[in-house]
Amino acid sequence: MKLRNNLNFSGGPGALPESVLLQVQEAIIEVPGVGLSILGISHRSDWFAAVITELENNIRTLLGVSADYHVLFLQGGATQQFSMVPMTLLRGKSHPAEYLHTGYWSGKAIPEARREGPVHELWSGKENGYTRLPGDDELSFSADAPYFHYISNETVEGLQLHRVLGRDDVPRICDMSSDFLSRPCEAERYSLIYAHAQKNIGPAGVTVVLVRDELLPDRTQGNANADLPGFLNYRSHIQAHSNFNTPPVFAIYVVLLVSRWLLNEIGGVARMAGINHNKAELLYRMLDGSDDFYRGRAAVQDRSMMNVVFNLPSPEMERRFISDALEAGFSGLAGHRAIGGIRASIYNALTLSAVEQLAGFMEDFRRAHSA
């Protein structure tokens, strides 16, 4: 049995564009114009400094953010940001930061914030099993909160917010790990955006952080987090131009290649959003027209364009679906261990053709196993 990259529906690490994979293959042996393997190029070289600069500029262009924002390439994944954000913005504060608890990953972020200061869980989807997101009438934001934090797309439950939440006079912090650069996002309405790269924009090892300069404390003015370790202080990474310690050169280079692909082959995030919408619509149409054989988990208005999560009539049938899909060449369709079921992750690099093939498989499977 041979698994094919173009049928990789994994929730993460996700698929990479074929043209990027070919360039990576070449770079592992020798980066064009450099004469060295990407795995052996110094992070202190002029070449890598140019990589960082170009990637910063590409992300600014893709999202339309101004020079007021720093673009950083850090390590530690979103998990480290769960701590760095409250260490920077909540430590020493008396008013609670506000968090939404919309699923598995926001549930990981909240306890880390509570280590640093008071947290108010503004809304929780626990009672409904994290099958929907809050409506505007269920949210009441405080003007006194140090910041408001939420996750734009919950990969486990297949939930995605399709609007910007919060007050414009309170710093808005968003974990966009699983839908970053998949659609326009009104980036300048956020004070800080973070996204680990193993979904839409590259391999594991690098996390992109966009942070508005005015959000960060000035370490010269005797603030509560002036004693943060250098590695956990955004200012350290800003001053070092994302080269505070040895960065993941390989992962950052791949993200650069993906940013070029988005700009030059796709034509920007608005075009990418249109492609992603068509992919998701195809799968959700399959779910809705299956006479309840495929049962979508997320409320219709909150369905994710990145992660299509669903169940079949029984756990046994789900196991058969995953087994048959694997045999047919599809990989990564098992749901997250926290909830089981099926999950088709259709990140940027997953083509419409791949989704059409999956939809065809699903239709054949349904016909073969419907009562």
C-alpha positions in Angstrom: 0.0 0.0 0.0 1.4 3.4 -1.0 0.2 6.6 0.6 0.2 9.7 -1.5 1.0 13.2 -0.4 -1.8 14.7 -2.4 -4.4 12.6 -0.4 -3.1 13.6 3.1 -6.1 14.8 5.1 -4.1 14.8 8.4 -5.1 17.3 11.1 -1.4 18.1 11.5 1.3 18.2 10.4 -0.7 18.9 7.3 0.0 18.5 3.6 2.4 20.9 1.7 2.0 22.1 -1.8 3.6 19.8 -4.4 5.7 22.6 -5.9 7.0 23.4 -2.4 7.9 19.8 -1.7 9.9 19.7 -4.9 11.9 22.8 -3.9 12.4 21.4 -0.4 13.7 18.1 -1.9 16.3 20.1 -3.9 17.2 22.3 -1.0 18.0 19.3 1.3 20.8 18.5 -1.1 21.7 22.1 -2.1 19.9 25.4 -1.8 20.0 27.1 -5.3 22.7 29.8 -5.4 24.1 28.8 -2.1 25.9 25.5 -2.6 25.0 24.1 0.8 22.2 21.9 2.1 19.4 23.7 3.9 20.2 21.5 6.9 23.7 22.9 7.2 23.4 26.6 6.5 24.3 28.9 9.4 21.5 30.8 11.1 24.0 33.7 11.3 24.6 33.8 7.5 23.6 36.7 5.3 21.5 34.3 3.3 19.3 33.4 6.3 19.0 37.0 7.3 17.6 37.7 3.8 15.2 34.7 4.3 13.8 36.2 7.5 13.4 39.7 5.9 11.6 38.3 2.8 9.3 36.1 4.9 8.4 39.0 7.1 7.5 41.1 4.1 5.6 38.3 2.4 3.4 37.9 5.5 2.8 41.6 5.8 1.7 41.6 2.2 -0.5 38.6 2.5 -2.3 40.0 5.6 -2.0 43.7 4.8 -0.5 44.7 8.2 1.4 47.9 8.8 4.9 48.5 10.1 3.3 48.9 13.6 3.5 45.1 13.8 6.5 42.9 14.4 6.6 39.6 12.6 8.4 37.0 14.6 9.4 33.3 14.0 9.6 31.5 17.3 9.8 28.0 18.7 7.6 26.2 21.1 4.4 26.0 19.1 1.1 27.5 20.1 1.6 25.8 23.5 4.5 28.2 24.4 2.3 31.1 23.4 -0.4 29.9 25.8 2.2 30.9 28.5 4.1 33.8 26.8 0.9 35.8 26.3 -0.2 35.9 29.9 3.4 36.2 31.2 3.6 39.4 29.1 0.1 40.8 29.5 -1.5 39.3 32.7 1.2 39.0 35.3 0.6 41.5 38.1 -2.8 42.6 36.8 -5.9 42.7 39.1 -8.6 42.6 36.4 -9.0 39.2 34.8 -8.2 38.4 31.2 -11.1 37.1 29.2 -11.0 33.8 27.4 -13.4 31.8 25.3 -13.5 28.0 26.0 -14.7 26.7 22.6 -13.0 23.3 22.4 -9.9 21.2 23.1 -7.2 23.7 22.4 -8.7 26.7 24.1 -9.1 24.3 27.1 -5.3 23.9 27.0 -4.7 27.7 26.9 -6.8 28.7 29.9 -5.0 26.8 32.7 -1.7 28.2 31.5 -3.1 31.8 31.7 -4.3 31.1 35.3 -0.7 30.4 36.3 0.0 34.1 35.7 -3.1 35.9 36.9 -6.9 36.1 37.1 -8.9 34.7 34.2 -12.6 35.0 33.4 -14.0 32.3 31.2 -16.4 34.5 29.2 -18.2 31.6 27.6 -17.8 27.8 27.5 -19.2 25.2 25.1 -18.8 22.4 27.6 -22.5 21.9 28.2 -23.2 21.5 24.5 -20.2 19.2 24.0 -18.3 21.9 22.1 -20.6 21.5 19.1 -21.3 25.2 18.6 -19.8 28.6 19.2 -21.3 31.6 21.1 -23.7 34.0 19.5 -23.2 37.7 20.0 -26.1 37.8 22.5 -24.2 35.4 24.7 -21.1 37.5 25.1 -20.5 40.5 27.3 -17.0 41.9 27.1 -15.3 44.0 29.9 -13.6 47.2 29.1 -11.2 46.5 32.0 -9.8 43.2 30.8 -6.0 43.3 30.1 -6.8 41.4 26.9 -9.3 39.0 25.3 -8.2 35.7 23.9 -9.8 33.2 21.6 -9.0 30.5 19.1 -10.3 31.2 15.6 -10.5 27.5 14.5 -10.9 24.5 16.8 -9.2 21.7 14.9 -10.5 18.8 17.1 -14.2 19.7 17.0 -14.3 21.3 13.6 -15.5 24.7 14.8 -14.5 28.1 13.2 -15.4 31.6 14.0 -16.5 33.5 10.9 -16.4 37.0 12.5 -14.1 39.1 14.7 -15.0 39.0 18.4 -14.3 41.4 21.3 -13.9 45.2 21.9 -11.6 47.3 19.8 -10.4 49.1 22.9 -9.2 45.9 24.6 -6.2 44.0 23.2 -7.5 41.2 21.0 -5.3 38.0 21.0 -6.0 35.2 18.7 -4.6 31.7 18.2 -4.9 31.2 14.4 -2.8 28.1 14.2 -5.1 26.1 12.0 -6.5 28.8 9.7 -3.7 31.3 9.4 -3.3 32.5 5.8 -6.3 30.4 4.8 -8.5 33.5 4.4 -8.4 37.3 5.1 -8.7 38.0 8.8 -8.8 41.8 9.4 -5.4 41.4 11.0 -5.0 45.0 12.1 -8.0 44.5 14.5 -5.8 42.2 16.5 -3.0 43.2 18.9 -1.4 39.8 18.7 -1.9 36.8 16.4 0.0 33.5 16.8 0.1 30.4 14.6 2.2 27.4 14.7 3.2 26.3 11.2 2.2 22.6 10.9 -1.3 23.2 9.4 -1.4 25.6 6.5 2.1 27.2 6.2 4.9 24.8 6.8 6.3 21.9 8.9 6.4 21.7 12.7 9.2 23.7 14.4 8.3 27.4 13.8 5.5 29.6 15.2 4.6 32.9 13.5 3.7 35.7 15.9 2.4 39.1 14.7 2.4 41.6 17.6 1.6 45.3 17.6 4.5 47.2 19.1 2.4 49.3 21.5 1.1 46.1 23.2 4.5 45.2 24.6 5.7 46.7 27.9 8.9 48.7 27.7 11.4 46.8 29.8 13.1 50.1 30.7 10.1 51.4 32.7 10.1 49.0 35.6 7.1 46.8 34.6 5.9 43.6 36.2 7.5 41.3 33.5 10.9 43.0 33.1 12.4 39.9 34.7 11.1 37.4 32.1 13.7 35.0 30.8 15.1 36.3 27.5 13.7 33.4 25.5 10.2 34.1 26.8 10.3 37.9 26.2 9.0 39.1 22.8 11.3 42.1 23.0 14.3 39.8 23.0 13.2 38.2 19.7 12.3 41.5 18.2 15.7 42.9 18.9 17.4 39.8 17.6 15.3 39.7 14.5 14.0 36.2 15.2 17.5 35.0 15.8 17.8 35.2 19.6 19.0 31.6 19.7 19.5 29.0 17.0 16.2 29.1 15.1 14.7 26.3 13.1 16.3 27.3 9.8 14.7 24.5 7.8 11.2 25.1 9.0 11.4 28.8 8.4 12.7 28.3 4.9 9.8 26.0 4.1 7.4 28.7 5.4 9.1 31.1 3.0 8.5 28.8 0.1 4.8 28.4 1.1 4.4 32.2 1.4 5.8 32.5 -2.2 3.4 29.8 -3.3 0.5 31.8 -1.8 1.6 35.0 -3.4 2.7 33.8 -6.8 0.8 30.6 -7.6 -2.5 31.1 -5.6 -2.7 34.9 -5.8 -3.2 35.8 -2.2 -5.3 34.9 0.8 -8.6 36.0 -0.8 -8.1 33.6 -3.7 -7.0 30.9 -1.2 -10.2 31.5 0.8 -12.3 30.9 -2.3 -10.6 27.6 -3.0 -11.0 26.5 0.6 -14.6 27.5 0.6 -15.2 25.3 -2.5 -13.4 22.3 -0.8 -15.4 22.6 2.4 -18.7 23.1 0.6 -18.2 19.9 -1.3 -17.7 17.8 1.8 -20.5 19.4 3.8 -22.8 18.9 0.9 -21.8 15.2 1.0 -22.7 15.1 4.8 -26.0 16.9 4.4 -27.1 14.7 1.5 -26.3 11.4 3.1 -29.6 10.7 4.8 -27.8 10.9 8.2 -25.3 8.2 7.3 -22.6 10.9 7.7 -23.4 13.1 10.7 -21.7 16.4 11.0 -20.6 17.3 14.5 -20.5 21.2 14.3 -23.5 23.5 14.2 -24.0 24.5 10.6 -23.3 28.2 11.2 -20.0 27.4 12.9 -18.6 24.8 10.6 -14.9 24.9 10.0 -13.5 25.5 6.5 -10.4 23.7 7.6 -11.5 20.6 9.6 -14.6 18.7 8.6 -15.5 16.5 11.6 -18.3 13.9 11.4 -19.5 10.5 12.7 -20.9 7.4 11.1 -23.8 5.3 12.4 -21.5 3.3 14.8 -17.9 3.1 16.0 -17.5 -0.2 14.1 -18.5 1.6 10.9 -16.1 4.4 11.6 -13.3 1.9 12.0 -14.3 0.2 8.7 -14.4 3.7 7.0 -10.9 4.5 8.2 -9.5 1.1 7.1 -11.1 1.2 3.7 -10.0 4.8 3.2 -6.4 4.0 4.0 -6.5 1.1 1.6 -7.8 3.5 -1.1 -4.8 5.8 -0.5 -6.3 8.4 1.8 -4.4 9.2 5.0 -5.1 11.1 8.2 -8.9 10.7 8.4 -9.1 9.3 12.0 -10.6 11.9 14.4 -8.7 13.3 17.3 -8.2 10.9 20.2 -10.2 13.2 22.4 -13.5 12.7 20.5 -12.9 10.0 17.9 -15.0 9.9 14.8 -13.7 11.1 11.4 -11.9 14.3 10.6 -11.0 15.5 7.1 -8.5 18.3 7.4 -8.5 20.4 4.2 -5.7 22.9 4.7 -4.4 25.2 2.0 -2.3 22.7 0.2 -5.0 20.0 0.0 -6.3 20.4 -3.6 -9.9 20.5 -4.8 -9.2 17.4 -6.8 -8.2 15.5 -3.6 -11.4 16.6 -1.9 -13.4 15.4 -5.0 -11.7 12.0 -4.7 -12.6 11.8 -1.0 -16.2 12.8 -1.7 -16.4 10.1 -4.4 -15.0 7.5 -1.9 -17.5 8.6 0.7 -20.4 8.2 -1.7 -19.3 4.7 -2.7 -18.8 3.7 1.0 -22.3 5.0 1.9 -23.9 3.1 -1.0 -22.1 -0.1 0.0 -23.0 0.1 3.7 -26.4 1.8 4.0 -29.1 -0.4 5.4 
